[in-house]
């Protein structure tokens, strides 16, 4: 079976990241022009959901790094021959 290289080209990751950042920036700008009807008063604040999502992301990373990693991590010499 003759397979060709199916790896993405070198600029693909940068292009996807740039497109994602552009979409995030566009949605943040458009949020100022959309009328929101939040249940709580703080839901009507500009960029509330962006900041809420980012803070949730940061909390998950901190939990994974400082709580989960010590529980499931192994020492560097765990797989060395004894």
C-alpha positions in Angstrom: 0.0 0.0 0.0 1.5 3.3 -1.1 0.3 6.1 1.3 1.1 9.7 0.7 2.0 12.1 3.5 -1.3 13.1 5.0 0.2 15.5 7.6 -1.1 19.1 7.4 1.2 21.6 5.9 3.4 23.7 8.2 1.3 26.8 8.1 -2.0 25.1 8.8 -1.9 25.4 12.6 -1.0 29.1 12.5 -3.9 29.6 10.0 -6.4 27.8 12.2 -5.2 29.6 15.3 -5.5 33.0 13.5 -8.9 32.2 12.3 -10.1 31.1 15.8 -8.7 34.3 17.3 -10.4 36.4 14.6 -13.8 34.7 15.3 -13.4 35.2 19.0 -12.6 38.9 18.5 -15.5 39.3 16.1 -17.9 37.7 18.6 -16.6 39.9 21.4 -17.2 43.1 19.3 -20.6 41.9 18.2 -21.6 41.4 21.8 -21.7 45.1 22.3 -24.5 45.4 19.6 -26.7 42.6 20.7 -29.4 43.1 23.2 -29.2 40.5 26.0 -31.9 39.4 28.4 -30.0 37.8 31.3 -31.7 36.3 34.3 -29.2 37.9 36.7 -28.0 41.5 36.4 -24.3 40.5 35.9 -25.3 38.5 32.8 -26.0 41.8 31.0 -22.4 43.1 31.5 -20.3 43.4 28.4 -18.1 40.3 27.8 -19.5 38.5 30.8 -19.6 35.1 29.1 -16.1 35.5 27.6 -14.7 36.3 31.0 -16.7 33.6 32.6 -15.5 31.0 30.1 -11.9 32.1 30.4 -12.0 31.9 34.2 -13.5 28.5 34.1 -10.7 27.4 31.7 -8.1 28.8 34.1 -9.7 27.0 37.1 -9.7 23.7 35.2 -6.0 24.0 34.3 -5.1 24.8 37.9 -7.1 21.9 39.2 -5.5 19.6 36.6 -2.0 20.8 37.4 -2.0 20.9 41.2 -4.7 18.3 42.2 -4.9 15.7 39.5 -1.3 15.5 38.3 0.1 14.5 41.7 -2.5 11.8 42.0 -1.9 10.1 38.6 1.7 11.2 37.8 4.7 9.0 38.1 8.3 9.9 39.0 10.8 10.4 36.3 12.6 7.1 37.0 9.4 5.1 37.3 10.1 3.1 34.1 13.8 2.7 34.6 15.3 -0.8 35.0 15.8 -1.6 38.6 
